[in-house]
Amino acid sequence: MASSSPVKHAWRVLLGLLIAIGVLFGLNALGVYGFGKSSWTPQLALDLQGGTQIILSAQTADGKDPNAEQLTQASQIIRQRVDASGVGESDITTEGGRNIVVQIAGKADEATRNRIQASAKMELRSVLAATSPATSFVGDDGKSTPYPTPAPGLASTPSPSPTDGSDMSWVTPKLQAEFLSYDCKTKRDAAKQPADQPLIACDTSGQAKYLLGPVELDGTSIKDAAAGLNQQNGQWEVNLTFDGKGTDAFGKVSQRLYAFTQQNQTPRNQFAFVLDGSVISAPSMNGVILDGRPSISGSFTQETAKSLADQLKFGALPLSFTVQSSDTISATLGSQQLQIGLLAGLIGLGLVAIYSLLSYRALGFVIIASIAVMAVITYALICILGWRMGFRLSLAGVAGLIVSIGFTADSFIVYFERIRDELRDGKSITGAVEDGWSRAKRTIYISKSINILAAVVLYILADATVKGFAFTLGLTTIIDVLIFVVFTHPVMQILARTRFFGNGHPLSGMDPEALGAVYRGRSEYREVVTSSQGKAARASRSRGEAERRQTIAERKRAEALAEASKGASRNGEND
């Protein structure tokens, strides 16, 4: 019963692995047939597939070229936005002192284009008044007439002086008239609106018109922004995190507006998030928020919420841009380079297979099977990551996959050599498999942790063109450890209890006699039966192999035992 327990455990682990692989392919199938966003082939990067080239031209107030610092900062922000949108291996460069060239793999949709060039000027203003977007009123005679244009003589200076952003003293007669006659179809340049003055703005749908107080907080105070699903109402929202200064300022605003909520003063209990001159959300203040973590709610979808979060998180561009051109570009390397890379991978895989079979005989098939399972899991994960994270496979990524083949073979070689060492110590095959596992896994874990650490450092510090190599190398290293635990060792536990491997067949790769296992324990040799000269020669070779495999401590111990044995013999003769 005791011997069958490891076998049952091994079969359960293999069954769990099979279920996990099925789940991975099921998830990808959901993306392919359910959402239509995934594919059964990996997404390729710019160098292998081609894509879209967008040239942005910087616009300055005086018409002069921007300085190098502004252009560099803008290109860095655009890179962050592009990477956050999910496209991989993009190329962003400056050109001619005014232009930024953005190259994206695949076809760039409208949301990606807007994310790239949007300035994302974020402001937080208190709501003073709100109404429908109407620009006409019905008189006593029942006729509809336009709101009159504000007369030049109307008072425009607040009196008395406002004390905060919610003070109604901001609403002068002239501002009131402008608010009533304002047409939501009018486009205003948000950058030219003074931050210390009230603002008339409409929501993004044009269904509401707002009169807002001065800016009390802007986007520079936003430390982080992330899209999330509200668990209570199931709607998408954007969760903000302010820095220390922003947390204090927003806490004061929330205290003031929450007092209006308690007094049922609507809409003065609302605060407006204004993005590029449009109100994206104007929620009521339902509590005092002192931790600096408010949320923006509205009619968001997953895509629009993520797009807004990315814009706010990565800040406003220091310059405004116009799209000078947008063209489709071909692959920089092309399918021929991909075919060469795949051919190199197949050659490397073939060489590993030949070496494994020559060195380990039947055990080599375990290595080949382990690499095959690893390849299946890696392929499924790359397809899923292309759907969920926008990962694209570049030629550098293909190189990382090829290199991982050799790293994967290292794990199995360490394990099998440990098993053979245990067999040379005179242990049974089942015992050698278990003891070899306990000793080999520590070495492999340390080795793989160093590989993962190197991949992480390379991914963080390297250029964008090398990130694909670092990512695939780190991913396959993690999968390598997983396969070693849930496939290779359970398979060896099962094979060790079969007749072919358990009896040490010469072709199994675990023949104790061929490995030189001629002693029962450390430094305790078996008697070699020499019925013929041929057997004596084979025993001599086995003994020599065992002696070469001894450590220094084992050799010294053997010598000491030999000296003690000679001394005992001499004492016996003297007696």
TORPA-106559 format. One record per residue (C-alpha): residue in one letter; x, z, y. Coordinates in steps of 0.5 Angstrom, whole numbers, plus 2048, in hexadecimal, padded with zeros to 3 digits. Layout:
% TORPA-106559
('A' (X Z Y)) ...
//
This chain:
% TORPA-106559
('M' (800 800 800)) ('A' (806 802 805)) ('S' (809 7FB 804)) ('S' (802 7F7 805)) ('S' (801 7FB 80C)) ('P' (806 7F7 810)) ('V' (804 7F0 80D)) ('K' (7FD 7F2 80F)) ('H' (7FF 7F4 816)) ('A' (803 7ED 816)) ('W' (7FD 7E9 815)) ('R' (7F9 7ED 81A)) ('V' (7FE 7EB 81F)) ('L' (7FE 7E4 81D)) ('L' (7F6 7E4 81E)) ('G' (7F7 7E7 825)) ('L' (7FC 7E2 827)) ('L' (7F7 7DC 824)) ('I' (7F1 7DF 828)) ('A' (7F5 7E0 82E)) ('I' (7F7 7D8 82E)) ('G' (7F0 7D6 82D)) ('V' (7EE 7DA 833)) ('L' (7F4 7D7 837)) ('F' (7F1 7D0 835)) ('G' (7EA 7D2 836)) ('L' (7EB 7D4 83D)) ('N' (7EF 7CD 83F)) ('A' (7E9 7CA 83B)) ('L' (7E4 7CE 840)) ('G' (7E8 7CB 846)) ('V' (7E8 7C4 843)) ('Y' (7E1 7C4 841)) ('G' (7DD 7CA 845)) ('F' (7E1 7C9 84C)) ('G' (7E4 7C2 84C)) ('K' (7EA 7C5 84F)) ('S' (7EF 7C5 849)) ('S' (7F2 7C0 844)) ('W' (7F5 7C0 83D)) ('T' (7FB 7BD 840)) ('P' (800 7C1 845)) ('Q' (7FF 7C0 84D)) ('L' (806 7BC 84F)) ('A' (809 7BE 855)) ('L' (80B 7B9 85B)) ('D' (812 7B6 858)) ('L' (80E 7B4 852)) ('Q' (807 7B2 854)) ('G' (807 7B1 85B)) ('G' (802 7B3 860)) ('T' (800 7B3 868)) ('Q' (805 7B3 86E)) ('I' (802 7B6 874)) ('I' (806 7B5 87B)) ('L' (804 7BB 880)) ('S' (806 7B9 887)) ('A' (807 7C0 88B)) ('Q' (803 7C0 892)) ('T' (806 7C4 898)) ('A' (803 7C6 89E)) ('D' (808 7C2 8A3)) ('G' (809 7BC 89E)) ('K' (810 7BE 89C)) ('D' (813 7BF 895)) ('P' (812 7C6 892)) ('N' (819 7CA 891)) ('A' (81C 7CA 88B)) ('E' (81A 7D1 889)) ('Q' (812 7D0 88B)) ('L' (813 7CA 886)) ('T' (816 7CE 880)) ('Q' (811 7D3 881)) ('A' (80C 7CE 880)) ('S' (80F 7CB 87A)) ('Q' (80F 7D2 877)) ('I' (808 7D4 878)) ('I' (806 7CD 876)) ('R' (80A 7CE 86F)) ('Q' (807 7D5 86E)) ('R' (800 7D2 86F)) ('V' (801 7CC 86B)) ('D' (804 7D0 865)) ('A' (7FE 7D5 866)) ('S' (7F9 7D0 865)) ('G' (7FC 7CF 85E)) ('V' (800 7C8 85E)) ('G' (807 7C9 85B)) ('E' (80D 7C6 85D)) ('S' (80B 7C3 864)) ('D' (811 7C1 869)) ('I' (810 7C2 870)) ('T' (815 7C0 875)) ('T' (816 7BF 87C)) ('E' (817 7B8 87F)) ('G' (819 7B6 886)) ('G' (819 7BC 88A)) ('R' (811 7BC 88A)) ('N' (80E 7BA 883)) ('I' (80D 7BE 87D)) ('V' (80D 7BA 877)) ('V' (809 7BD 871)) ('Q' (809 7BA 86A)) ('I' (804 7BD 865)) ('A' (803 7BB 85E)) ('G' (7FD 7B7 85C)) ('K' (7F7 7B6 861)) ('A' (7F6 7BB 867)) ('D' (7EF 7BC 868)) ('E' (7EC 7BE 86F)) ('A' (7ED 7C6 86E)) ('T' (7F4 7C5 86C)) ('R' (7F5 7C1 873)) ('N' (7F1 7C6 877)) ('R' (7F5 7CB 874)) ('I' (7FC 7C8 876)) ('Q' (7FA 7C6 87D)) ('A' (7F5 7CC 87F)) ('S' (7F8 7D0 885)) ('A' (7F4 7D6 882)) ('K' (7F4 7DA 889)) ('M' (7F0 7E0 887)) ('E' (7ED 7E5 88B)) ('L' (7E8 7EB 88B)) ('R' (7E3 7EC 890)) ('S' (7DD 7F0 891)) ('V' (7D6 7ED 892)) ('L' (7D3 7EE 898)) ('A' (7CD 7E9 897)) ('A' (7CA 7E4 892)) ('T' (7C5 7DF 892)) ('S' (7C3 7D9 88F)) ('P' (7C7 7D2 891)) ('A' (7C1 7D0 895)) ('T' (7C3 7CD 89C)) ('S' (7BC 7CC 89F)) ('F' (7B6 7D1 8A0)) ('V' (7AE 7D0 8A1)) ('G' (7AC 7D1 8A8)) ('D' (7A5 7D4 8AA)) ('D' (7A2 7CD 8A9)) ('G' (7A4 7CD 8A2)) ('K' (7A9 7C7 8A3)) ('S' (7B0 7C8 8A1)) ('T' (7B6 7C7 8A6)) ('P' (7BD 7C8 8A5)) ('Y' (7C0 7CE 8A7)) ('P' (7C3 7CD 8AF)) ('T' (7CA 7CC 8B0)) ('P' (7CD 7D2 8B3)) ('A' (7CD 7D2 8BA)) ('P' (7D4 7D3 8BD)) ('G' (7D2 7D9 8C1)) ('L' (7D0 7DD 8BC)) ('A' (7D4 7E4 8BB)) ('S' (7DA 7E3 8B6)) ('T' (7DE 7EA 8B7)) ('P' (7DC 7F0 8B3)) ('S' (7D9 7F5 8B6)) ('P' (7DA 7FB 8B5)) ('S' (7E1 7FA 8B1)) ('P' (7E0 7FA 8AA)) ('T' (7E3 800 8A6)) ('D' (7E3 7FC 89F)) ('G' (7E2 7F6 89B)) ('S' (7DA 7F8 89A)) ('D' (7D9 7F9 8A1)) ('M' (7D3 7F5 8A4)) ('S' (7D6 7F5 8AB)) ('W' (7DA 7EF 8A8)) ('V' (7D3 7EB 8A8)) ('T' (7D3 7E8 8AF)) ('P' (7CD 7E4 8B2)) ('K' (7D2 7DE 8B1)) ('L' (7D4 7E0 8AA)) ('Q' (7CD 7E1 8A8)) ('A' (7CB 7DA 8AB)) ('E' (7D1 7D7 8A8)) ('F' (7CF 7DA 8A1)) ('L' (7C7 7D8 8A1)) ('S' (7C9 7D0 8A3)) ('Y' (7CF 7D0 89E)) ('D' (7CF 7CA 899)) ('C' (7D1 7CC 892)) ('K' (7D3 7C5 891)) ('T' (7D8 7C6 897)) ('K' (7E0 7C6 894)) ('R' (7E4 7CB 898)) ('D' (7EC 7CC 897)) ('A' (7EC 7D3 894)) ('A' (7F4 7D3 897)) ('K' (7F1 7D2 89E)) ('Q' (7EC 7D8 89E)) ('P' (7EF 7DE 8A1)) ('A' (7F0 7E4 89C)) ('D' (7EE 7E9 8A2)) ('Q' (7E7 7E6 8A4)) ('P' (7E1 7E5 8A0)) ('L' (7DF 7DF 89C)) ('I' (7D9 7DB 89A)) ('A' (7DA 7D9 893)) ('C' (7D5 7D6 88D)) ('D' (7D6 7D7 886)) ('T' (7D9 7D2 881)) ('S' (7D2 7CF 87F)) ('G' (7CF 7CF 887)) ('Q' (7C9 7D3 885)) ('A' (7CB 7D9 88A)) ('K' (7CE 7DA 890)) ('Y' (7D2 7E0 893)) ('L' (7D4 7E3 899)) ('L' (7DB 7E7 897)) ('G' (7DF 7EC 89B)) ('P' (7E7 7EB 89C)) ('V' (7EB 7EB 896)) ('E' (7EC 7F2 893)) ('L' (7F1 7F0 88D)) ('D' (7F4 7EA 88B)) ('G' (7F7 7E6 885)) ('T' (7FE 7E9 886)) ('S' (7FB 7F0 884)) ('I' (7F9 7ED 87D)) ('K' (7FE 7F0 878)) ('D' (7FB 7EC 872)) ('A' (7F4 7E8 870)) ('A' (7F1 7E7 869)) ('A' (7EB 7E4 867)) ('G' (7E7 7E8 862)) ('L' (7E0 7E8 85F)) ('N' (7DC 7EE 861)) ('Q' (7D9 7F2 85B)) ('Q' (7D3 7F4 85E)) ('N' (7D0 7ED 861)) ('G' (7D4 7E8 85D)) ('Q' (7D6 7E5 863)) ('W' (7DD 7E3 865)) ('E' (7E1 7E6 86B)) ('V' (7E7 7E7 86E)) ('N' (7EB 7EE 86E)) ('L' (7EF 7EF 874)) ('T' (7F5 7F4 874)) ('F' (7F7 7F6 87B)) ('D' (7FE 7F9 87D)) ('G' (7FF 7FF 880)) ('K' (7FD 7FD 887)) ('G' (7F8 7F9 885)) ('T' (7F5 7FF 881)) ('D' (7F5 803 887)) ('A' (7F1 7FE 88B)) ('F' (7EC 7FC 886)) ('G' (7EB 804 885)) ('K' (7E9 805 88C)) ('V' (7E5 7FE 88C)) ('S' (7E1 800 886)) ('Q' (7DF 807 889)) ('R' (7DC 804 88F)) ('L' (7D8 7FF 88B)) ('Y' (7D6 804 886)) ('A' (7D3 808 88C)) ('F' (7CF 802 88E)) ('T' (7CC 801 887)) ('Q' (7CA 808 887)) ('Q' (7C6 807 88D)) ('N' (7C3 801 88A)) ('Q' (7C6 7FC 890)) ('T' (7C7 7F5 88D)) ('P' (7CB 7F1 88E)) ('R' (7D0 7F6 891)) ('N' (7D1 7F9 88B)) ('Q' (7D4 7F2 888)) ('F' (7DB 7F0 889)) ('A' (7DD 7E9 888)) ('F' (7E3 7E6 884)) ('V' (7E5 7DF 889)) ('L' (7E9 7DA 885)) ('D' (7EB 7D4 88A)) ('G' (7E5 7D6 88F)) ('S' (7E0 7D6 889)) ('V' (7DD 7DC 887)) ('I' (7DE 7DC 87F)) ('S' (7DA 7E3 87E)) ('A' (7D7 7E8 883)) ('P' (7D5 7EE 87E)) ('S' (7D2 7F5 880)) ('M' (7D6 7FB 880)) ('N' (7D4 7FF 87B)) ('G' (7D9 805 87B)) ('V' (7DF 807 87E)) ('I' (7E5 803 87B)) ('L' (7EC 807 87C)) ('D' (7F0 804 877)) ('G' (7F1 7FE 87A)) ('R' (7ED 7FA 874)) ('P' (7E7 7F6 876)) ('S' (7E4 7F0 873)) ('I' (7E1 7EA 876)) ('S' (7DB 7E8 872)) ('G' (7D7 7E1 873)) ('S' (7D4 7DB 870)) ('F' (7DB 7DA 86C)) ('T' (7DD 7D6 866)) ('Q' (7E3 7D8 862)) ('E' (7E6 7D2 865)) ('T' (7E5 7D4 86C)) ('A' (7E6 7DB 86B)) ('K' (7ED 7DA 868)) ('S' (7EE 7D5 86E)) ('L' (7ED 7D9 873)) ('A' (7F1 7DF 870)) ('D' (7F7 7DA 86F)) ('Q' (7F6 7D8 877)) ('L' (7F6 7E0 879)) ('K' (7FB 7E2 874)) ('F' (800 7DD 876)) ('G' (7FF 7DE 87E)) ('A' (7FE 7D9 883)) ('L' (802 7D3 884)) ('P' (806 7D3 88B)) ('L' (805 7CC 88C)) ('S' (7FE 7C8 88C)) ('F' (7FF 7C1 888)) ('T' (7FB 7BB 887)) ('V' (7FC 7B6 881)) ('Q' (800 7B0 882)) ('S' (7FF 7AD 87B)) ('S' (7FD 7AF 874)) ('D' (7FF 7AA 86F)) ('T' (800 7AA 867)) ('I' (807 7AA 865)) ('S' (80A 7A9 85E)) ('A' (80E 7AD 859)) ('T' (815 7AF 85C)) ('L' (818 7AE 855)) ('G' (812 7AB 851)) ('S' (810 7AB 849)) ('Q' (816 7A9 847)) ('Q' (81A 7AF 849)) ('L' (814 7B3 845)) ('Q' (815 7AF 83F)) ('I' (81D 7B0 83F)) ('G' (81C 7B8 840)) ('L' (817 7B8 83A)) ('L' (81C 7B4 836)) ('A' (821 7B9 838)) ('G' (81C 7BF 836)) ('L' (81B 7BB 82F)) ('I' (822 7BA 82E)) ('G' (824 7C1 82F)) ('L' (81E 7C4 82B)) ('G' (820 7BF 825)) ('L' (827 7C2 825)) ('V' (825 7C9 825)) ('A' (821 7C7 81F)) ('I' (827 7C4 81B)) ('Y' (82B 7CA 81D)) ('S' (826 7CF 81B)) ('L' (825 7CB 814)) ('L' (82C 7CB 813)) ('S' (82E 7D2 815)) ('Y' (828 7D6 812)) ('R' (825 7D1 80D)) ('A' (81D 7D3 80C)) ('L' (81E 7D8 812)) ('G' (81F 7D2 816)) ('F' (818 7D0 815)) ('V' (816 7D7 818)) ('I' (81A 7D5 81E)) ('I' (816 7CE 81F)) ('A' (80F 7D1 81E)) ('S' (811 7D6 823)) ('I' (813 7D1 828)) ('A' (80D 7CD 827)) ('V' (808 7D3 828)) ('M' (80C 7D4 82E)) ('A' (80B 7CD 830)) ('V' (803 7CD 82F)) ('I' (802 7D4 833)) ('T' (807 7D1 839)) ('Y' (803 7CA 839)) ('A' (7FC 7CE 83A)) ('L' (7FF 7D3 83F)) ('I' (802 7CD 843)) ('C' (7FB 7CA 843)) ('I' (7F7 7D0 845)) ('L' (7FC 7D2 84B)) ('G' (7FB 7CB 84D)) ('W' (7F4 7CC 84E)) ('R' (7F4 7D3 850)) ('M' (7FB 7D4 854)) ('G' (7FC 7CC 856)) ('F' (802 7CC 852)) ('R' (806 7C6 851)) ('L' (80B 7C4 84D)) ('S' (811 7C1 850)) ('L' (817 7BE 84D)) ('A' (81B 7C4 84E)) ('G' (815 7C8 84B)) ('V' (816 7C3 845)) ('A' (81E 7C5 845)) ('G' (81B 7CC 844)) ('L' (817 7CB 83E)) ('I' (81D 7C7 83B)) ('V' (822 7CD 83C)) ('S' (81D 7D2 839)) ('I' (81E 7CF 833)) ('G' (825 7D1 832)) ('F' (823 7D8 835)) ('T' (81D 7D8 830)) ('A' (822 7D7 82A)) ('D' (826 7DC 82C)) ('S' (821 7E2 82A)) ('F' (820 7DF 823)) ('I' (827 7DF 822)) ('V' (828 7E6 824)) ('Y' (823 7E8 820)) ('F' (825 7E4 819)) ('E' (82C 7E6 81A)) ('R' (82A 7EE 81A)) ('I' (826 7EC 814)) ('R' (82C 7EA 811)) ('D' (830 7EF 813)) ('E' (82B 7F4 810)) ('L' (82C 7F0 809)) ('R' (833 7F0 809)) ('D' (832 7F8 809)) ('G' (82F 7F8 803)) ('K' (828 7F9 805)) ('S' (822 7F5 802)) ('I' (81F 7EF 806)) ('T' (819 7F3 808)) ('G' (81D 7F8 80B)) ('A' (822 7F4 80E)) ('V' (81C 7F0 812)) ('E' (819 7F7 814)) ('D' (820 7FA 816)) ('G' (822 7F3 819)) ('W' (81C 7F3 81D)) ('S' (81D 7FA 820)) ('R' (824 7F8 822)) ('A' (823 7F1 824)) ('K' (81E 7F3 829)) ('R' (821 7F7 82E)) ('T' (827 7F2 82F)) ('I' (822 7EC 830)) ('Y' (81E 7F1 835)) ('I' (824 7F2 839)) ('S' (826 7EB 839)) ('K' (81F 7E8 83B)) ('S' (81E 7ED 840)) ('I' (825 7EB 843)) ('N' (822 7E3 843)) ('I' (81C 7E5 846)) ('L' (81F 7E9 84C)) ('A' (824 7E3 84D)) ('A' (81D 7DE 84D)) ('V' (81A 7E3 852)) ('V' (820 7E3 857)) ('L' (821 7DC 856)) ('Y' (819 7DB 858)) ('I' (81A 7DF 85E)) ('L' (820 7DD 861)) ('A' (821 7D5 85F)) ('D' (81E 7CF 862)) ('A' (817 7CD 861)) ('T' (81A 7C7 85C)) ('V' (81D 7CC 858)) ('K' (817 7D1 857)) ('G' (814 7CD 852)) ('F' (81A 7CE 84D)) ('A' (81A 7D5 84F)) ('F' (813 7D6 84D)) ('T' (813 7D2 847)) ('L' (819 7D6 845)) ('G' (816 7DD 846)) ('L' (80F 7DB 843)) ('T' (812 7D8 83C)) ('T' (817 7DE 83C)) ('I' (811 7E3 83C)) ('I' (80D 7DE 837)) ('D' (814 7DF 833)) ('V' (813 7E6 832)) ('L' (80C 7E6 831)) ('I' (80D 7E1 82B)) ('F' (813 7E5 828)) ('V' (80E 7EB 828)) ('V' (808 7E8 825)) ('F' (80A 7E2 821)) ('T' (811 7E2 81F)) ('H' (811 7E9 81C)) ('P' (80A 7E9 819)) ('V' (80C 7E3 815)) ('M' (813 7E6 813)) ('Q' (80F 7EC 810)) ('I' (80A 7E7 80C)) ('L' (810 7E3 80A)) ('A' (814 7E9 808)) ('R' (80F 7EA 803)) ('T' (80F 7E3 800)) ('R' (812 7E2 7F9)) ('F' (817 7DC 7FC)) ('F' (819 7E1 802)) ('G' (818 7E7 7FF)) ('N' (81D 7E6 7F9)) ('G' (822 7E3 7FE)) ('H' (822 7DB 7FB)) ('P' (828 7D8 7FD)) ('L' (824 7D3 802)) ('S' (820 7D9 805)) ('G' (826 7DA 80A)) ('M' (826 7E2 807)) ('D' (82A 7E1 801)) ('P' (82E 7E8 801)) ('E' (833 7E5 7FC)) ('A' (834 7DF 801)) ('L' (835 7E4 807)) ('G' (83A 7E9 803)) ('A' (836 7EF 802)) ('V' (83A 7F2 7FD)) ('Y' (83A 7F9 7FF)) ('R' (834 7FE 7FE)) ('G' (836 802 805)) ('R' (83B 802 80A)) ('S' (842 802 807)) ('E' (83F 803 800)) ('Y' (840 7FD 7FC)) ('R' (83D 7FB 7F5)) ('E' (841 7F9 7EF)) ('V' (842 7F2 7EE)) ('V' (840 7EF 7E7)) ('T' (846 7EA 7E6)) ('S' (843 7E7 7DF)) ('S' (847 7E1 7E1)) ('Q' (84C 7DE 7E6)) ('G' (847 7DA 7EA)) ('K' (843 7E1 7EB)) ('A' (849 7E4 7ED)) ('A' (84A 7DF 7F2)) ('R' (843 7DF 7F5)) ('A' (844 7E7 7F5)) ('S' (84A 7E7 7F9)) ('R' (847 7E2 7FE)) ('S' (841 7E7 7FF)) ('R' (846 7ED 7FF)) ('G' (84A 7E9 804)) ('E' (844 7E7 808)) ('A' (841 7EF 808)) ('E' (848 7F1 80B)) ('R' (848 7EC 810)) ('R' (841 7EF 812)) ('Q' (843 7F6 813)) ('T' (844 7FA 819)) ('I' (84A 7FD 81B)) ('A' (847 804 819)) ('E' (845 802 813)) ('R' (84C 7FF 811)) ('K' (84F 805 813)) ('R' (84A 809 80F)) ('A' (84B 805 809)) ('E' (853 806 80A)) ('A' (852 80D 80A)) ('L' (84E 80D 804)) ('A' (853 809 800)) ('E' (858 80E 802)) ('A' (854 814 800)) ('S' (853 810 7F9)) ('K' (85A 80F 7F8)) ('G' (85C 816 7FA)) ('A' (857 819 7F5)) ('S' (85A 814 7EF)) ('R' (861 817 7F1)) ('N' (85E 81E 7F0)) ('G' (85B 81D 7EA)) ('E' (861 819 7E7)) ('N' (865 820 7E9)) ('D' (860 824 7E6)) 
//
